[in-house]
Amino acid sequence: MTAQWSVFVAPVGQPDSPWAQENPDLVLPTASIGKLVLLGELARQIDAGLIDPGERVTWTDEDFLHDSGLWHVLDQRDLTIADAARLVGAVSDNLATNVLLRRVGLEAVRAYGEHLGLAPLELLDFVREERDTSIPGVAWTLSVGSARSLWNYMDLLAAGQIPELVAQWLSLDTDLSMVASAFLLDPLAHTAYDADDVLLINKTGTLNRVRADVGLVEAGGTRLAYAAIAEFDPAAGDLVPVMARMRQIGDAIRDRMTPPS
């Protein structure tokens, strides 16, 4: 199949003045980006005093899986909730996601998304190594969304309607391989304290047939949110052009935000 794209780029607070858009309302699988909804509800419960960020949580055999993240290779079997959230923000940790989702509750995450009007962005399920949809409760994919709905999440975060804790967690993200690669930041150190000229928070999603990146960027006095989702056929060699276009989207943003002096 030819790659399907959903793209939306606009300054925060200005959804009617997009810099770029393509099928912005097309709903596609978004892989790990749906973890944003979990992080939002977790931060809300922390801010409301319902969850202590210092509470220690321990993974169970039911939570455990390999793939993205670090916790599954660490000796430490328990972490504070705050550290588990940092792992999700930094390396999209799947084990930490499952532990936090079990603690917060999938229904609470869904209710949070409905309250903020995040749809069609939605976290559908726990992270699973295999998805047998004949089993009750197993969703066909981890999360779905459109570029506009992903952009809306970042817009709400910029407006303070999603707790600041989420931005702190996302500032640790080490995956700058897609749109964010254009900003030429150190993937391991690009917080507000040490970034050079460009401030960035972002979250990516990766499946064998999906690449997605959503972020909030500040440079040259402009604050902008972007979202780009691509679903493609890896067997057809689509990954290379998909990643190239992700970089092109980022290059266009960077060039417009930081024109030559």
Sequence and secondary structure as in RCSB ss.txt:
>XXXX:A:sequence
MTAQWSVFVAPVGQPDSPWAQENPDLVLPTASIGKLVLLGELARQIDAGLIDPGERVTWTDEDFLHDSGLWHVLD
QRDLTIADAARLVGAVSDNLATNVLLRRVGLEAVRAYGEHLGLAPLELLDFVREERDTSIPGVAWTLSVGSARSL
WNYMDLLAAGQIPELVAQWLSLDTDLSMVASAFLLDPLAHTAYDADDVLLINKTGTLNRVRADVGLVEAGGTRLA
YAAIAEFDPAAGDLVPVMARMRQIGDAIRDRMTPPS
>XXXX:A:secstr
   EEEEEEEETT TTS SEEESTT  EE GGGGHHHHHHHHHHHHHTTSS TT EEE  TTT   SSSSGGGSS
  EEEHHHHHHHHHHH  HHHHHHHHHHH HHHHHHHHHHHT TT EE S   SS  TTSTT  SSSEEE HHHH
HHHHHHHHTTSS HHHHHHHTT    SSGGGGG   TT  STTT SS EEEEEEEEETTEEEEEEEEEETTEEEE
EEEEEE  GGGT HHHHHHHHHHHHHHHHHHHS   
